[in-house]
Amino acid sequence: MAGAYITKDWFDEIWCGYDDLCAVRVGGKWGVVSEITGELLVDIRYQQAYPIFDKLIRIKLQGKWGLLHHSGYEILPPIYSDMRESNTGVICVKKDGKWGIVKLSMKEK
């Protein structure tokens, strides 16, 4: 058995294991790489970025939460003061001191 590096970069911190995605930190910023290919999927520019269910990425930018698809497109903009997810496709979001529920409908993953 032998090992081979799949990432070309080294990171200050890395958390792997959810849907084949790894959250990575460089300096004070976070992004996401593929656990399979090592490819950078989400730019390292967020205060926080971590995989949740269905290859979605919860991100924090300028103190607000949002949601990205693993390919990088924005599903929910980072405008929420808080966010809670479930594995049922429901995201609870807080904006202007009030909570609401967003039901995600993804045609392709």
Secondary structure as GFF3:
##gff-version 3
##sequence-region A 1 109
A	DSSP	beta_strand	13	18	.	.	.	ID=ss1
A	DSSP	beta_strand	21	26	.	.	.	ID=ss2
A	DSSP	beta_strand	29	34	.	.	.	ID=ss3
A	DSSP	beta_strand	40	46	.	.	.	ID=ss4
A	DSSP	beta_strand	48	51	.	.	.	ID=ss5
A	DSSP	three_ten_helix	53	55	.	.	.	ID=ss6
A	DSSP	beta_strand	56	61	.	.	.	ID=ss7
A	DSSP	beta_strand	64	69	.	.	.	ID=ss8
A	DSSP	beta_strand	74	80	.	.	.	ID=ss9
A	DSSP	beta_strand	82	85	.	.	.	ID=ss10
A	DSSP	beta_strand	90	95	.	.	.	ID=ss11
A	DSSP	beta_strand	98	103	.	.	.	ID=ss12
###
